[in-house]
Amino acid sequence: MAARGGRIDGSRIEHLLDGDNRMTSVTVSSRYRIVIAKAIRTSLGIKPGMRVHAIQDGGHLVLVPARPRGEARGFLYGIDTTVPREKDRT
């Protein structure tokens, strides 16, 4: 995770760059705007006007595409619900 001073340690960087993960540098404008690289926009399906969630994670900024609620419909279909439950939860 992050080391002192907000720097990412080497093992974290290697993890971030594994597989399909991409890292690019961006510049924050005087109006606090950034441009997301085309390769990243394309792979995440980010379109103009689409909302993203900005999450502060320690000393890091994480941008997560906001998906419509309808896309989540049925994602738990088939989940195993046979887990031990407390009496008042059944």
N, C-alpha and C positions, 0 to 999 in steps of 0.2 A: 504494500500500500504506500501511502505518501510518507516521505521522510520529512524531517524538519525543513522549514522554509518552503513547503508546498511542492517540493520536487518529488518526482516519481522514481522509485528505486528501479534498478536494472531488470529484476525479474518481472516486475509489473509491466515494464515497457515491452519485454519479450512476449508476455501474455497478450498485451494489447495488439501486437503486430502479427500474431499467429493467424493462420488461415485467411479468412476473408476480411479481417479487420484492417482498416486503413487509418493512417494518421496523416493529416496535413496541417500546415500552419495557416492561420487566418489573421487578418488585421482588424482590430476594432476601430470603426470610424469615429469621428468626433460626435456623431449622433448615436453611438453605441450599437451600430449595426455590423453584422458580419456576413460574409458570403460563404455558403457551404459548397465545397468542391463538387463539380458535376458528377464525378464517379460515385461519390457518397450519396448525393441526391437521388441518382438513378437507382442505386442498389437498395435504398431504403424507401423508394417510391414517394419521395417528397416532391410535392407540386406547388406552384405559386399560390399563395393565399392559405396554404395548409397550416394548421396550428401545430406547434411542437411544445412539449413540456420542458422547461428549463429547471434542472434540479441541481442544487448545490450539494456536492458530496465531499465533505472536508474542504480541501483547497482546490477542488476540481469543479468544472461546469460540465454537466451531462445534458445533452439535448436528446429527447426521446419523441419520435413522431406521435402525435395524438391520433388515435384511431377512433372511428365512430363506434358507438356502443353496439351497433348491430353486428359488427365484425366479431364480437366476442360471443355471440349467440351460439350455444351448443358446444363450446370448447371444453366443457366438463362432461360431455356425453360419454357414458361408459366407465366413469370413475368408480373405483371400488369404495362403496359406502359401508362395508362390513367392518367397521372399526369399533373397538370398545367405546361406549359412551356412558356418561353419567346418567343416573336415573331421571334427573330433571331435564335432560336434553333429548329424550326420545319422544 
